[in-house]
Amino acid sequence: MTINPTLGRDPALAQVGVTPSPLALLLLGRGSDPASERGVDCPGELPPAADPTLAARAAAAKTALGDRVFILGHHYQRDEVIAFADVTGDSFKLAQQAAARPQAEAIVFCGVHFMAESADILTGAHQRVILPDLAAGCSMADMATAEQVEQAWDDLLDAGVAADTVPVSYMNSSAAIKAFTGRHDGTICTSSNARRALEWAFGERGGARVLFLPDQHLGRNTAVGELGMTEADCVVYDPHRPGGGLTHRQLREAKMILWRGHCSVHGRFTRDSVDEVRARIPGITVLAHPECRREVVTAADLVGSTEYIISVVDAAPAGSAFAIGTELNLVQRLAKRHPDKTIVFLDRTVCFCSTMNRIDMPHLVWALESLVRGETVNQIAVDRDVATFARKALDQMLALP
Ligand code: SF4
């Protein structure tokens, strides 16, 4: 196993109170497990990571492309990549921004696969969406495959509950899951509007229960924390067990059927993380994302989406102290932006999103320089039928009251 000798000396990690693991963050790309390394190899010549001219090459390619290219940077991306983003934001804001730039022939999405799919669904047919590294997936989105979700719907049909069950799918899902949601007259939601999505599903849409995909924590935190349901109103459908591991009676009596999925980054935070930071820094405000476990959300002072977290920290007076439970690149960036505030990471070990971090300068330069040569690499193109129904579910989200 390779040890990263530079990690332990990273002053940025020390600034946010993180003790790095001595182990390499990601072992992909070595040819040892082809099944899990799909998309890791990029066709063409990637510049070496140590090339000192990478930033200059990216800048030159971007200048040469002008308005023909639009670069989107998710908040969880590395700083050196964010530096080239025309706009930064969460996944839905970025997809909307791409749709608002019809003059851009190429959208370079510095984020993960499901985000690039959403951008392709929302942008015009003349626009190409590029994901610089195809291995930039999302472990949460991968926890719900189209086949598994179709099987779950069959289980709901067998239990006699499908007719009054409404699918509500988190933005962090594949285009196929979004299309499933649209086919069954459900809606997409983000971490900002999950409450409104559930209120619509149980209200105007007339559902007796919701099938919430794929993040069980966002579903539970919204239903129990914001809509006043109880834990007993929620059941967890496990796609790896026959019938989801649930009886027909459990399915019938549930208000929320939560998919057994989670974010491998936000799922790491625990109640102990909160207790430890409160003991270490008395009076600190704990700020958590709703993808965190319920035990973390109930122990936090403030809970909200990535955009909410940024707005709270930006608006706080000098001298404020925050322990933030979200992706580490963003926490580090907030700490750098606010040297007059104490900003620490909620966990004491490294917790980057490894797939977000796949987008690095060599891949960005490769994608941009290919465009300059007239070549489109790593295009994300969603099947037309899938895109139609996924768009329907996304449009339902935009129409939420
Ligand atoms: S942070 Fe979590 S939800 Fe976001 S891309 Fe990474 S694994 Fe997926």
Residues whose N, C-alpha, C, O or C-beta is under 5 A from the ligand:
A	BS01	SF4	V112 G137 C138 S139 M140 N172 C263 S264 V265 C353
